[in-house]
Amino acid sequence: MKASSTDIWQTPLVYLKGVGPRRAEVLRTELGLETYESLIEYFPRRYLDYAQITPIAQARSEQEAVFRGKLGPFQVRPVAGGKRAILVSTLYDAQAWMELVWYQNWEWVRQKFTAGQEVIAIGRPVYKKRTLQLAHPELIPLSAGKAPEQFLKVYPVYPLTEKLRQVGLDNKRFHMLFEELYRLTGFEREDPIPESVREKYDLLPLSQALRALHLPTSVEEAEKARYRFKFQEFFLLQVLLIRRKYFLKTQYSAPAFTQVGPLLTEFYEKHLPFPLTEAQKRVIKEIRRDLGLPTPMNRLIQGDVGSGKTIVALFAALIVIGNGYQVALMAPTEVLAEQHARSFRKWLSPLGIGVGLLLGSTPPAQKKRILDKLASGELACVIGTHALFQKNVQYHRLGLTIIDEQHKFGVRQRAALWEKAHPYRPHNLLLTATPIPRTLALSVYGDVDVSIIDELPPGRQPVKTLVRTEAHRREVWNLLRSELEKGRQAYIIYPLVEESEKSDLKAVEEGYEQIRSTFPNYTVGMVHGRMSSERKEREMYLFKSGHTQILVGTTVVEVGVDVPNATVLIVEHADRFGLSQLHQLRGRVGRGQYPSYAIFMVPNGNLSEAAITRLQALVQYNDGFRIAEIDLKLRGPGDFLGTKQSGLPEFKIADIVEDQAILRQARQAAEELVAQDPSLALYPTLRSYLTAYAEKHSLELFTA
């Protein structure tokens, strides 16, 4: 009898026929699967069609395929000095043969199969010593006279690990488990996608889609199920984001700054250090319009390195301060916060506006003075790190939060700062120098208005990008020496996985000593994350003021350091950096009027294919958005932004890069649904799913 109650889906997997305690523990530790519900949501990664049996003679190395043939004799061969043994056989069809090999846990093969038996073999063959070899193949016996289609027309292939295989959890076993689960439940579950949406977008109902996904009768049916679940993953996220945007505008109020105020006018007319680009003017107008409304602005400014996001943020701050409210700017590192404090003090001091700097390392007495001034309203602008939203920080009238490199903060951290404003919400301005492809921005920032600064200020020099090996070290040093002789400056960057990694830190310190001995006539500085804030500040100051000609460091100089006289960037072991990170580093040079160079050093010998692709992209492109698209394809969306930090859930089956058309459809469906029923009162199942979804992914769920 098929279950109709949802309670059965919470049954532990140990009770499912074919699992048992040992396999249940491996499913939990390897895949995080503990209940019937989690198992049904374990999706196949692809399907093999028995109608597409590959002749052994046409097998391609490293390409998974389905083969049909007869088994040869089994042989046990000792290896590793006789301490262990492997099992070897052959598979032959009418034209060719391949070797089958099992390196461990092969006793079950000898018990189940015999020489001369006809089987289906599934796997990814490789050539070893000119012999085509299939290791640990999936074997399915064929009865005499029966075609393989009578066993299983389509074969779902699940992501498996060696530990799963060791306890007999291969693809065939998973198929048996899903057959048993179907017998118990009929795959009957409440469908989170409303019937009206399913009909409009031609989606299978949930129970039918689950059967087609795990027990398909054709590849076409399986693909239709995959389409439905891709749509569902996008749809749930988009409904959540669009509802969040809706309720932010309707449930929360913010101070409406209808007047620009005298501060902005005075700054623009008397103190603006350089002409604004048309892109900057356009974005300032968008911010100005948002700040004039009584609902919270929630706007993201995307701009490539050097595009002038900070001065745009300053204009927003001037409007807010000019209306008698406070501004808090939060940066992910103390180095970047200190850089922003220098810039804001330079721009705001002529207007008589003080700027506080609040860091974790701020001395207690100084911190108390800043906190007192914030609470009383005497301090209009404060810049800092996570210290800005600690419990003891009170604001008099917080009107605007500016969060730089916002993807490096978690959702809850950003919210903790916003909650410092009472009894309203502040306006929010998010900045990122990491260009995000439109499709990803649609997915991650579906609840945010996006502005793009797609124009660099006049006078910015294009950076010549070079990739060099150790064999070209002398050539690189000569170029650096030539620039130093012209009075220019240079960065030399070393990779640092963690600021606590002593081996990496030693490489930075050894590199510093090597540069000092190679360039004895020049002053060399060093900066890394384990230094005290005061020492980092001093090293940065000495470099920016020109007292230091070469700055050796880690990626702490990735953002926030603006030295127009620096024309050379050398990145050691560039193959160890990510693509977007290398592009960010490249943005440290070319900020002035002089031709500049970014030189990416790599070791002699073979580089990985991914490293070659990254470096080729940097040589070919300077546009950050083009770089970001390539980086997204290389790394995937979760790794691109840092899934945990961005609040972007990892999709099990959907792919933001490959499934853009489905994402657009899902977003359209979500917009139509939320516009019709923002509280989802008509859709209790969807609302229930969303609650569980938001809790699972640590996302904020707005309710009516």
Phi, psi and omega in degrees: 000132182279139183280143175250340181286143177285345182299328184298334182289345177267006179296132177299144184295338181302336182271356179279129180305128181099356180256281181079170187301315185295310180293325179300319180293320179293320177298323180290312185285324183276321188238352182073023181263125183230338184231169175304320182298316181292326179294316183294339179265012175268104192269144172297149178270340176194178180229144173247136185255123180294343174289347183249048177291131184265124173300141183302325180296339181256009181297141178247135182300137177071009179247118182295139183205170177254127179240152177229132180183191180251145180280141173271184179298148177268139178229137174260120183244126177287144176222173177054052176069023178083002182283336176215172184221156176243160177251133183230141172213189176227159172235126181227141173247199187291342188239331187208176179220161172220157180272137174251137182219140175237123185272340181199164178049050186252002182302323182296332181294315181293330180285329189262332187237153179228159178298140180089352181284139179274133184219164164262131178239129183237133178171189182242099183286154175223157176269127175231116183053047177066012177248131178285122186233137178241111183268137178045056181291155170278119183249133176233119182290145177247130177285149182302130176083354182260134177284151181299334181297337181283349178266308182194117184289318182235136187248106177291136179248117183261153174292120184238156174243167181296325180294325176295316181297325183297332179258019175080013178269072176263185183298324180294319179297318178300320178299319179294321179296319180289328174297317180293319179296323178293322178298323182282323192240341187065012184056029182278118179216155177292136186269122180286340180271118181303151182301322181298323178289317179300318181293317183295323185253014174055057182253140176294144171300157189301309184297320179293321180292322179296319178295317180293334180284314187262332181230059186286155175256350177204158177296323180299317179296318180297318181293326177293324176293317179299320178300317181298317183285330172296314178301316183298316180298314178294317185298314181300315180294318183292321177299317180297314182294317183291323175295321179299316179295318181298310184288332175297323181279334186254333184262341185242144176247156177221155177297133179267118180262085185283340179254139177295319180092158185287335184297315181295317180299315180296317180297315183296320185277330189243334191234359181300120189285341181202156180295142177283147174282164178298325179295318178296318179298319181297315182291322177298322177296320179296319178294317180302318179295316180297318184291340180278355182262153181277015176242152187296129169292139175220081190238134176257129175256116174260135176200143179294165178305131178082010184277350176092041179289324187296318181292328176295317177298325179297320179299319177298317180297321181296322178297314183292312180296323179296341177259012174087018179246170183257158180233135175237125178248121183249130179240155186284339181229158179294323179301314181290321177298318179296321178297315178297321180298319178298314182296312182294322178295321179297320183278326187266337182299324176297341180266001180077023181254126178276151180233121178268151178238116186240109183237166175298331182268002180297129180303145185306316182295317180293321179298318180298319179298318180294316181297320179296318181290326177293316182294326181276343183092000180294328180261118185272336185223129176228141181234139181185195180252215179302341180301339184292338183244019176293160187302324186277002180269120179238135179254146178286305177211085181281115184253340183210132169248135176242122182243113183269147185046052193297336181292349178273359176252144175286163180303315183292327179293318178296317181296326181297325177287318181298326183289354177286348179266131179222144001265023184240181172257144176283164168287147186235129177236121181252136180241143171213133174265006175261098180302137183242123179306148187306318183296318180291320178300322179297323183281313185280320187248038179296344180258010186235144171277132186251129172245142182238126171265099188253033183214129179273148178301149180298146178096346178293130182271136174296143182265127176278121185257129181233144172245125184225147176263174179302332180297339181257017184303317182298319179300319180293315179298323179295319178296316179298316181297321180298318179291320179297323179294336177277358181092010181274177180233168186213150170253141170233116189250135176248148178288145177215108183294311176224146179296347181263358181287108185293323182295318179292320180296323177298322179298320178296314182293321177293321177298321178300314179294322179295318180294321179299320181283330180284328181236068186293341183273002183235153180274129183245130177251168179218140178215135175207168190292342181273357176288159174291156180301321181295319182290319177300315180302317181293317180298318178296318180297315181298323179289314182295326181279353177093358178291329177253132182267328181235129177246113177265132183193189177251196185285009174296343176266013183298316181228156170089355180254118184239100180233096183301336182279351179280122185239355181231129172238123175243122179250113179282144181050052183299339179292346180268359181258156174281162184297309181297325179294318177296321178295321177299315180298320179301331180290353177287339179246169184078021183265357180240207185266001187256147173302141186229162186227135170244117184244118182258111183271134178228155181291157172295150179104190187284134172257156176294157180299323180295319179296319179297316180299317179300312185291322177297321179297320181293322178293323186279325188236144171251343183286120183298327181289323176294318177300317183296321179298317179294317181297321179298318179293325181288319190255339186085158188294322183297314181284331182301315181258342190088093189306315185295324184281322187283339187083005178277119178289150175282129179277138180281327188229330180281154178229116184300327182285312186277334188250041183298321182296320179293321178300317180296319178295317181295322179293319178299316180297319180294318179298317180296319183292313182293324178297324181282320187211079185301326182277351182061030180298330181278352187229069184298326180294316178298318180298319179295316177300316182297320179300313179293322181296313181295320180294319182296323185257012178055043178257149179284126180253113178275137180238154180286000000 
